[in-house]
């Protein structure tokens, strides 16, 4: 049983809906699962971009000019 879920409605172009249905068939999954995964990834990327934007001035001040340098603290 799924708890704490809400139903939303989205509009897709016919082409996008066909591509989604093909993917769902190939992966033997559901539209809902694919869309939830896509939204989850989208939100994670947006949050990372926001965090990066906040941290970038401090990193540049320390001479850390790439994401790899920030992660590795070099």
N, C-alpha and C positions, 0 to 999 in steps of 0.2 A: 504494500500500500504506500502510495506517495503522499507525503504530508507537506503542508505549507507550500503549495504550488498555486500559481495563477495561470490563467489562459489568456494569451494575447493573440491578436490577429494582425498579420502583416500582408502587405500586397507585394507580389513578385511579378516581374514580367514573365510572359509565357516562356521565353528562352531560359530564364533563370530557374523557373519551376521545373522545366524539362531536365535541366542539368542536375538539379537537386534530386529529382526522382531517379535519374540514371545512377547517381552516386549512392543513393539509398538502396537501390536494387543490387548494385555491385558489392556493397559492403554489408548487405543483409542487416540493415539497421533501420532506424525510423527517422522521419523528417525532424521530429522533435529533438532527438538526440543530436543530430548534425547541427541544427540551428542553435541549440544550447551550447554545444562545443564552440561554435563560431562566435557567439556572443561572449562567452567566457574568455576566449583568446583576445577578442577585440578589446574588452575591458582591461585585460592584463597589459596589453600593448599601450593603451591610452594612459593607464596609471604609470607605467614605466616611463613613457615620454614626459609626463608631468613631473615626475620625480627627477628625471634627468635634467629637465629645464631648471628646476630649483637648485640642483646640486652643481650644475655646470660652472657658474661663476666662481664657486669656492674651489672646484677642482682646477680650473684654469689658473687661479691665483697660486695654487700649489705646483703648477707646472704639469698637471696631469691633463693631457690634451686628447686622449683617446679613451673610449670605453674600456679597452683592455688595460690601459694604465691605471684607470680608476679602480677596476676590479682587483688588479694585482698590486695596487698601491705603489707604483713605480714612478 
